[in-house]
Amino acid sequence: MNAAHSAMARRRSRERVCAPALRSVLWALVVMLAVRVNALTAQCAPVEGGRGEVPRDAPAVAPAAGEQRAPGARGRVQALLGQAPERRRFIPAFWVMHPFDAKFPEMEWTRGGGIQASSWFAAGFRNSYDRFSMIIGVERAWFDQRTRSLRYGMGYRAGLLTGYDERFMNLASRLPALPFGGLLAWMDFGRVGIDTFYVYRALTVEGSFGF
């Protein structure tokens, strides 16, 4: 009985530690996404003084030096799709949490490893249901900023995931691989990187080394 109470106390203690960290990570993702959406909105805004339409008889005017034209539809689509991140890294460590699943409320280390080369990402790991999972997909960056010693950015990851069944979601029992897509944020300190990825009912923190 005492052992059960002790285990429950330790679990609640870990939940109190993980909950603030989870909220901070989710708020950071929301703020970074809002900043990016605001930047895209500003780029796509019409020119001052009307709808941005040019009369048919108006002479063609070349943009001044250093001036950039407003992006067209193709440019807006390209901005939303993002660009290939210039990152190559080996991922030896995963920590996973399911914030909306009462069965897995804690942030736990997961056995596995992965690799990323530019847009391509692949990994194998033991999931929360103690089954081997494989993931393969692409990563795209909406923005990627660098300073002298720090690099940070935000984008998304999308692809296919195996190793889950109906305990995760009903669709998993009918498909050999589940499609997925979610938000991704990262920080690199030299060759050491920390990535945070949120997808349906799961938050993953990854530790990596660049090469």
Backbone as CSV, one residue per row, in Angstrom:
resi,resn,N_x,N_y,N_z,CA_x,CA_y,CA_z,C_x,C_y,C_z
1,MET,0.832,-1.207,0.000,0.000,0.000,0.000,0.863,1.251,0.000
2,ASN,1.916,1.221,0.869,2.821,2.365,0.916,3.554,2.542,-0.401
3,ALA,3.919,1.404,-1.022,4.619,1.479,-2.307,3.726,2.106,-3.373
4,ALA,2.433,1.754,-3.354,1.505,2.330,-4.334,1.357,3.822,-4.131
5,HIS,1.235,4.245,-2.860,1.127,5.676,-2.583,2.390,6.417,-2.987
6,SER,3.545,5.771,-2.748,4.812,6.398,-3.109,4.935,6.556,-4.618
7,ALA,4.529,5.520,-5.367,4.591,5.592,-6.830,3.649,6.664,-7.356
8,MET,2.446,6.766,-6.764,1.502,7.790,-7.197,2.026,9.185,-6.903
9,ALA,2.691,9.349,-5.742,3.254,10.653,-5.390,4.351,11.050,-6.362
10,ARG,5.212,10.075,-6.738,6.271,10.373,-7.705,5.688,10.735,-9.052
11,ARG,4.634,10.040,-9.451,3.994,10.328,-10.738,3.401,11.729,-10.750
12,ARG,2.699,12.104,-9.678,2.124,13.442,-9.611,3.200,14.512,-9.590
13,SER,4.329,14.203,-8.926,5.436,15.160,-8.905,5.986,15.382,-10.295
14,ARG,6.142,14.301,-11.066,6.635,14.433,-12.433,5.647,15.186,-13.299
15,GLU,4.338,14.959,-13.058,3.330,15.678,-13.834,3.375,17.175,-13.546
16,ARG,3.619,17.542,-12.281,3.708,18.960,-11.949,4.909,19.601,-12.607
17,VAL,5.996,18.841,-12.785,7.191,19.364,-13.446,6.975,19.461,-14.949
18,CYS,6.330,18.439,-15.546,6.176,18.393,-16.999,5.118,19.367,-17.506
19,ALA,4.046,19.578,-16.733,2.951,20.417,-17.218,3.387,21.834,-17.556
20,PRO,4.128,22.541,-16.675,4.573,23.888,-17.054,5.484,23.884,-18.266
21,ALA,6.377,22.887,-18.354,7.275,22.810,-19.514,6.477,22.593,-20.792
22,LEU,5.456,21.746,-20.733,4.623,21.493,-21.903,3.897,22.755,-22.333
23,ARG,3.314,23.470,-21.362,2.610,24.706,-21.703,3.555,25.718,-22.332
24,SER,4.779,25.797,-21.815,5.753,26.748,-22.370,6.098,26.408,-23.808
25,VAL,6.298,25.115,-24.077,6.634,24.684,-25.438,5.483,24.970,-26.388
26,LEU,4.248,24.666,-25.989,3.102,24.895,-26.856,2.886,26.379,-27.119
27,TRP,3.069,27.221,-26.073,2.938,28.660,-26.278,4.014,29.174,-27.213
28,ALA,5.235,28.647,-27.088,6.307,29.068,-27.995,5.962,28.727,-29.437
29,LEU,5.404,27.520,-29.668,4.988,27.139,-31.020,3.896,28.073,-31.547
30,VAL,2.933,28.405,-30.697,1.845,29.291,-31.115,2.377,30.680,-31.467
31,VAL,3.272,31.219,-30.637,3.821,32.558,-30.886,4.628,32.576,-32.177
32,MET,5.478,31.553,-32.385,6.287,31.507,-33.597,5.415,31.386,-34.830
33,LEU,4.332,30.596,-34.744,3.427,30.465,-35.882,2.707,31.784,-36.144
34,ALA,2.286,32.484,-35.082,1.601,33.763,-35.262,2.514,34.795,-35.910
35,VAL,3.788,34.807,-35.532,4.744,35.739,-36.134,4.897,35.451,-37.620
36,ARG,4.972,34.170,-37.964,5.127,33.808,-39.373,3.892,34.163,-40.190
37,VAL,2.702,33.891,-39.644,1.462,34.237,-40.351,1.359,35.741,-40.538
38,ASN,1.743,36.508,-39.526,1.712,37.959,-39.637,2.656,38.454,-40.729
39,ALA,3.836,37.841,-40.827,4.789,38.237,-41.866,4.243,37.924,-43.255
40,LEU,3.620,36.749,-43.411,3.048,36.393,-44.708,1.894,37.323,-45.073
41,THR,1.076,37.697,-44.080,-0.029,38.612,-44.325,0.475,39.969,-44.791
42,ALA,1.556,40.447,-44.174,2.120,41.735,-44.566,2.666,41.686,-45.989
43,GLN,3.280,40.567,-46.365,3.835,40.435,-47.715,2.735,40.429,-48.770
44,CYS,1.591,39.835,-48.408,0.516,39.665,-49.393,-0.496,40.799,-49.378
45,ALA,-0.288,41.815,-48.544,-1.251,42.918,-48.464,-1.229,43.719,-49.754
46,PRO,-2.398,44.254,-50.192,-2.442,45.063,-51.417,-1.726,46.386,-51.220
47,VAL,-1.311,46.998,-52.312,-0.611,48.263,-52.236,-1.562,49.351,-51.778
48,GLU,-1.015,50.407,-51.202,-1.832,51.489,-50.672,-2.514,52.247,-51.804
49,GLY,-3.782,52.589,-51.580,-4.504,53.426,-52.537,-5.457,52.641,-53.407
50,GLY,-5.686,51.366,-53.113,-6.648,50.614,-53.914,-6.408,49.142,-53.777
51,ARG,-6.896,48.404,-54.738,-6.811,46.954,-54.681,-5.511,46.452,-55.248
52,GLY,-4.614,47.304,-55.603,-3.340,46.861,-56.129,-3.363,46.580,-57.613
53,GLU,-4.471,46.951,-58.304,-4.574,46.674,-59.724,-3.928,47.806,-60.525
54,VAL,-3.281,47.459,-61.601,-2.603,48.423,-62.463,-3.446,48.650,-63.703
55,PRO,-3.776,49.897,-64.050,-4.556,50.157,-65.271,-3.863,49.592,-66.497
56,ARG,-4.693,49.214,-67.505,-4.132,48.599,-68.702,-3.222,49.553,-69.465
57,ASP,-3.553,50.865,-69.455,-2.758,51.808,-70.223,-1.601,52.395,-69.416
58,ALA,-1.367,51.889,-68.214,-0.267,52.420,-67.408,1.057,51.898,-67.950
59,PRO,2.068,52.759,-68.037,3.370,52.301,-68.529,4.031,51.351,-67.542
60,ALA,4.785,50.426,-68.097,5.518,49.479,-67.246,6.652,50.213,-66.547
61,VAL,6.732,50.010,-65.258,7.764,50.663,-64.466,8.614,49.591,-63.807
62,ALA,9.895,49.646,-64.043,10.803,48.681,-63.433,10.986,49.023,-61.967
63,PRO,11.126,48.014,-61.101,11.335,48.292,-59.687,12.665,48.987,-59.457
64,ALA,12.686,49.899,-58.486,13.925,50.597,-58.162,14.927,49.635,-57.569
65,ALA,16.177,50.082,-57.538,17.237,49.231,-57.002,16.930,48.883,-55.560
66,GLY,17.012,47.610,-55.245,16.745,47.152,-53.885,15.285,46.952,-53.570
67,GLU,14.374,47.363,-54.464,12.936,47.214,-54.231,12.483,45.849,-54.705
68,GLN,11.599,45.218,-53.938,11.086,43.910,-54.295,9.605,44.015,-54.608
69,ARG,9.200,43.284,-55.644,7.787,43.253,-55.993,7.025,42.386,-54.981
70,ALA,5.731,42.705,-54.799,4.889,41.881,-53.936,4.773,40.490,-54.545
71,PRO,4.824,39.434,-53.741,4.772,38.081,-54.285,3.419,37.780,-54.898
72,GLY,3.427,37.046,-56.008,2.195,36.619,-56.630,1.679,35.363,-55.969
73,ALA,0.681,34.731,-56.616,0.080,33.523,-56.046,1.122,32.422,-55.898
74,ARG,1.995,32.301,-56.906,3.020,31.260,-56.829,3.973,31.508,-55.668
75,GLY,4.323,32.770,-55.456,5.214,33.097,-54.349,4.570,32.832,-53.002
76,ARG,3.262,33.098,-52.870,2.564,32.840,-51.617,2.486,31.351,-51.319
77,VAL,2.219,30.551,-52.359,2.178,29.098,-52.173,3.543,28.584,-51.755
78,GLN,4.600,29.106,-52.389,5.949,28.676,-52.056,6.297,29.041,-50.611
79,ALA,5.837,30.220,-50.178,6.101,30.629,-48.801,5.404,29.709,-47.807
80,LEU,4.171,29.294,-48.127,3.444,28.400,-47.245,4.057,27.001,-47.231
81,LEU,4.559,26.553,-48.376,5.197,25.240,-48.435,6.530,25.228,-47.717
82,GLY,7.164,26.394,-47.606,8.442,26.466,-46.923,9.597,26.066,-47.820
83,GLN,10.773,26.025,-47.218,11.978,25.655,-47.950,12.725,24.547,-47.222
84,ALA,13.624,23.903,-47.945,14.387,22.811,-47.362,15.360,23.359,-46.320
85,PRO,15.314,22.875,-45.075,16.259,23.353,-44.071,17.659,22.806,-44.341
86,GLU,18.653,23.639,-44.179,20.036,23.218,-44.401,20.575,22.596,-43.118
87,ARG,20.056,21.410,-42.808,20.451,20.720,-41.582,20.715,19.255,-41.893
88,ARG,21.804,18.745,-41.338,22.115,17.321,-41.388,22.447,16.894,-39.969
89,ARG,21.684,15.948,-39.429,21.867,15.615,-38.021,21.519,14.171,-37.732
90,PHE,22.170,13.646,-36.703,21.869,12.322,-36.171,21.116,12.510,-34.865
91,ILE,20.029,11.755,-34.685,19.139,11.928,-33.534,19.207,10.671,-32.659
92,PRO,19.973,10.694,-31.568,20.074,9.511,-30.706,19.093,9.506,-29.547
93,ALA,18.358,10.581,-29.325,17.518,10.671,-28.121,16.146,11.241,-28.440
94,PHE,15.109,10.562,-27.930,13.724,11.015,-28.066,13.064,11.015,-26.688
95,TRP,12.308,12.062,-26.418,11.422,12.088,-25.250,10.024,12.364,-25.764
96,VAL,9.056,11.567,-25.317,7.701,11.648,-25.856,6.711,11.861,-24.720
97,MET,5.703,12.674,-24.998,4.603,12.891,-24.061,3.301,12.956,-24.837
98,HIS,2.229,12.392,-24.268,0.894,12.459,-24.871,0.025,13.336,-23.969
99,PRO,-0.006,14.632,-24.192,-0.670,15.541,-23.250,-2.180,15.377,-23.154
100,PHE,-2.816,14.741,-24.149,-4.262,14.592,-24.126,-4.684,13.138,-23.949
101,ASP,-3.758,12.311,-23.468,-4.039,10.903,-23.229,-3.690,10.594,-21.779
102,ALA,-4.706,10.256,-20.972,-4.487,10.038,-19.536,-3.574,8.854,-19.261
103,LYS,-3.413,7.941,-20.221,-2.565,6.774,-19.996,-1.076,7.131,-20.031
104,PHE,-0.712,8.224,-20.729,0.699,8.588,-20.871,0.873,10.080,-20.574
105,PRO,0.717,10.482,-19.314,0.777,11.918,-19.014,2.193,12.453,-18.823
106,GLU,3.190,11.568,-18.764,4.536,11.984,-18.408,5.439,12.062,-19.634
107,MET,6.457,12.897,-19.536,7.493,12.950,-20.558,8.482,11.825,-20.292
108,GLU,8.606,10.899,-21.228,9.445,9.724,-21.029,10.440,9.572,-22.165
109,TRP,11.617,9.057,-21.818,12.634,8.771,-22.818,12.216,7.555,-23.624
110,THR,12.450,7.606,-24.928,12.070,6.526,-25.832,13.304,5.996,-26.553
111,ARG,13.455,4.682,-26.550,14.589,4.072,-27.251,14.403,4.206,-28.759
112,GLY,15.453,4.621,-29.432,15.385,4.744,-30.877,16.448,5.681,-31.403
113,GLY,16.402,5.920,-32.686,17.354,6.818,-33.332,16.815,7.252,-34.680
114,GLY,17.357,8.358,-35.172,16.895,8.866,-36.454,17.965,9.692,-37.133
115,ILE,17.662,10.118,-38.335,18.599,10.916,-39.126,17.810,11.896,-39.990
116,GLN,18.377,13.060,-40.185,17.794,14.052,-41.083,18.863,14.540,-42.042
117,ALA,18.526,14.631,-43.309,19.411,15.174,-44.331,18.595,16.137,-45.178
118,SER,18.757,17.423,-44.934,18.002,18.459,-45.617,16.510,18.240,-45.375
119,SER,15.719,17.999,-46.427,14.274,17.849,-46.246,13.855,16.477,-45.746
120,TRP,14.733,15.494,-45.825,14.325,14.121,-45.547,14.599,13.751,-44.103
121,PHE,13.640,13.021,-43.516,13.732,12.613,-42.121,13.282,11.168,-41.998
122,ALA,14.006,10.360,-41.207,13.620,8.976,-40.964,14.076,8.578,-39.570
123,ALA,13.284,7.729,-38.912,13.624,7.299,-37.555,12.931,5.985,-37.251
124,GLY,13.503,5.260,-36.292,12.881,4.061,-35.742,12.947,4.154,-34.227
125,PHE,11.863,3.762,-33.536,11.836,3.917,-32.090,10.781,2.987,-31.490
126,ARG,10.887,2.781,-30.165,9.893,2.018,-29.421,8.832,2.986,-28.924
127,ASN,7.589,2.809,-29.388,6.563,3.789,-29.065,5.974,3.561,-27.665
128,SER,5.009,4.398,-27.287,4.439,4.352,-25.943,3.666,3.073,-25.677
129,TYR,3.262,2.353,-26.731,2.569,1.085,-26.568,3.535,-0.097,-26.624
130,ASP,4.820,0.190,-26.494,5.885,-0.823,-26.487,5.934,-1.613,-27.787
131,ARG,5.668,-0.930,-28.896,5.800,-1.527,-30.216,6.820,-0.734,-31.017
132,PHE,7.506,-1.437,-31.931,8.495,-0.762,-32.764,7.797,0.044,-33.854
133,SER,8.185,1.292,-33.992,7.604,2.180,-34.996,8.685,2.709,-35.923
134,MET,8.286,2.953,-37.150,9.156,3.603,-38.114,8.441,4.834,-38.660
135,ILE,9.221,5.873,-38.898,8.665,7.118,-39.410,9.556,7.614,-40.544
136,ILE,8.936,8.058,-41.610,9.673,8.630,-42.730,8.861,9.805,-43.258
137,GLY,9.547,10.877,-43.581,8.811,12.049,-44.044,9.731,13.160,-44.499
138,VAL,9.140,14.318,-44.671,9.875,15.497,-45.101,9.725,16.598,-44.056
139,GLU,10.735,17.450,-43.986,10.686,18.628,-43.128,10.871,19.862,-43.996
140,ARG,10.086,20.886,-43.698,10.195,22.156,-44.422,10.228,23.285,-43.413
141,ALA,10.972,24.318,-43.725,11.150,25.451,-42.815,10.388,26.659,-43.325
142,TRP,9.571,27.267,-42.448,8.934,28.540,-42.764,9.892,29.697,-42.532
143,PHE,10.706,29.575,-41.526,11.793,30.531,-41.356,12.929,29.859,-40.612
144,ASP,14.132,30.361,-40.856,15.353,29.767,-40.303,16.327,30.905,-40.035
145,GLN,16.522,31.246,-38.782,17.349,32.392,-38.404,18.653,31.928,-37.760
146,ARG,19.695,32.711,-37.963,20.999,32.373,-37.390,21.617,33.595,-36.733
147,THR,22.308,33.341,-35.619,23.171,34.332,-34.999,24.572,33.723,-34.944
148,ARG,25.445,34.367,-34.230,26.823,33.864,-34.194,26.911,32.468,-33.588
149,SER,26.153,32.205,-32.521,26.262,30.914,-31.837,24.942,30.158,-31.756
150,LEU,23.865,30.705,-32.307,22.548,30.098,-32.177,21.833,30.097,-33.514
151,ARG,21.114,29.015,-33.742,20.268,28.907,-34.919,18.899,28.422,-34.464
152,TYR,17.842,29.019,-34.965,16.503,28.611,-34.563,15.545,28.807,-35.738
153,GLY,14.470,28.035,-35.703,13.520,28.123,-36.799,12.247,27.376,-36.483
154,MET,11.342,27.417,-37.450,10.052,26.756,-37.299,9.554,26.314,-38.659
155,GLY,8.855,25.207,-38.678,8.298,24.693,-39.920,7.331,23.562,-39.623
156,TYR,7.370,22.547,-40.455,6.471,21.421,-40.261,7.128,20.143,-40.732
157,ARG,6.579,19.045,-40.303,7.027,17.712,-40.710,5.799,16.923,-41.132
158,ALA,5.899,16.179,-42.237,4.779,15.380,-42.736,5.319,14.101,-43.347
159,GLY,4.546,13.014,-43.228,5.009,11.750,-43.787,4.128,10.591,-43.372
160,LEU,4.764,9.420,-43.169,4.067,8.186,-42.822,4.660,7.598,-41.548
161,LEU,3.802,6.946,-40.761,4.188,6.391,-39.464,3.611,4.995,-39.327
162,THR,4.420,4.036,-38.875,3.954,2.663,-38.665,4.057,2.305,-37.185
163,GLY,3.475,1.138,-36.830,3.661,0.595,-35.491,2.553,0.905,-34.498
164,TYR,1.425,1.428,-34.954,0.328,1.745,-34.039,-0.915,0.945,-34.408
165,ASP,-1.803,0.775,-33.438,-3.043,0.038,-33.672,-4.226,0.847,-33.150
166,GLU,-5.369,0.167,-32.946,-6.593,0.875,-32.575,-6.513,1.539,-31.204
167,ARG,-5.533,1.171,-30.392,-5.393,1.836,-29.097,-5.003,3.301,-29.273
168,PHE,-4.342,3.586,-30.371,-3.945,4.962,-30.662,-5.071,5.715,-31.368
169,MET,-5.586,5.114,-32.431,-6.741,5.655,-33.148,-7.334,4.543,-34.005
170,ASN,-8.632,4.602,-34.267,-9.322,3.539,-35.000,-8.749,3.332,-36.388
171,LEU,-8.333,4.407,-37.032,-7.815,4.301,-38.396,-6.553,3.454,-38.465
172,ALA,-5.795,3.398,-37.377,-4.521,2.664,-37.379,-4.712,1.166,-37.573
173,SER,-5.880,0.637,-37.191,-6.127,-0.797,-37.355,-6.454,-1.164,-38.794
174,ARG,-6.713,-0.175,-39.642,-7.103,-0.448,-41.024,-6.043,-0.067,-42.049
175,LEU,-5.006,0.643,-41.615,-3.962,1.078,-42.534,-2.604,0.556,-42.086
176,PRO,-1.749,0.131,-43.028,-0.405,-0.315,-42.638,0.490,0.828,-42.166
177,ALA,0.194,2.055,-42.611,0.966,3.227,-42.207,0.031,4.419,-42.102
178,LEU,0.225,5.211,-41.072,-0.625,6.374,-40.857,0.014,7.627,-41.435
179,PRO,-0.725,8.420,-42.189,-0.196,9.728,-42.598,-0.226,10.678,-41.402
180,PHE,0.725,11.599,-41.369,0.760,12.553,-40.267,1.312,13.884,-40.763
181,GLY,1.083,14.914,-39.990,1.645,16.241,-40.240,1.561,17.044,-38.959
182,GLY,2.589,17.805,-38.646,2.579,18.564,-37.409,3.588,19.685,-37.421
183,LEU,3.536,20.506,-36.366,4.409,21.669,-36.232,5.762,21.280,-35.653
184,LEU,6.789,21.955,-36.135,8.158,21.661,-35.733,8.883,22.964,-35.407
185,ALA,9.623,22.966,-34.293,10.461,24.107,-33.929,11.806,23.570,-33.461
186,TRP,12.875,24.312,-33.714,14.205,23.818,-33.346,15.124,24.956,-32.912
187,MET,16.151,24.534,-32.164,17.252,25.406,-31.778,18.543,24.599,-31.876
188,ASP,19.553,25.171,-32.503,20.865,24.551,-32.610,21.893,25.414,-31.896
189,PHE,22.642,24.789,-30.993,23.744,25.446,-30.319,25.026,24.806,-30.844
190,GLY,25.607,25.404,-31.885,26.728,24.748,-32.547,26.235,23.496,-33.240
191,ARG,26.819,22.346,-32.908,26.410,21.075,-33.509,25.334,20.352,-32.711
192,VAL,24.993,20.865,-31.542,23.979,20.233,-30.697,22.626,20.884,-30.963
193,GLY,21.619,20.070,-31.233,20.294,20.594,-31.566,19.204,20.031,-30.674
194,ILE,18.167,20.832,-30.471,16.968,20.411,-29.751,15.764,20.734,-30.631
195,ASP,14.984,19.721,-30.964,13.797,19.881,-31.793,12.561,19.518,-30.992
196,THR,11.486,20.265,-31.197,10.196,19.978,-30.585,9.171,19.797,-31.694
197,PHE,8.488,18.663,-31.676,7.537,18.333,-32.735,6.201,17.968,-32.101
198,TYR,5.131,18.629,-32.546,3.792,18.309,-32.049,2.936,17.802,-33.200
199,VAL,2.381,16.607,-32.990,1.457,16.011,-33.941,0.307,15.433,-33.126
200,TYR,-0.684,14.921,-33.770,-1.906,14.431,-33.121,-1.618,13.691,-31.819
201,ARG,-1.994,14.285,-30.680,-1.932,13.670,-29.357,-0.525,13.303,-28.911
202,ALA,0.494,13.883,-29.485,1.859,13.537,-29.084,2.789,14.741,-29.217
203,LEU,3.626,14.916,-28.210,4.658,15.940,-28.219,6.004,15.242,-28.069
204,THR,6.905,15.493,-29.013,8.212,14.844,-29.018,9.308,15.888,-28.896
205,VAL,10.272,15.611,-28.028,11.479,16.425,-27.909,12.651,15.563,-28.355
206,GLU,13.455,16.068,-29.261,14.563,15.301,-29.852,15.887,15.980,-29.577
207,GLY,16.870,15.213,-29.185,18.236,15.693,-29.050,19.066,15.198,-30.209
208,SER,19.891,16.044,-30.825,20.603,15.644,-32.033,21.999,16.250,-32.093
209,PHE,22.820,15.680,-32.987,24.161,16.165,-33.275,24.294,16.396,-34.774
210,GLY,24.764,17.562,-35.160,24.934,17.872,-36.574,26.188,17.237,-37.147
211,PHE,26.162,16.963,-38.439,27.342,16.417,-39.124,27.456,17.017,-40.519
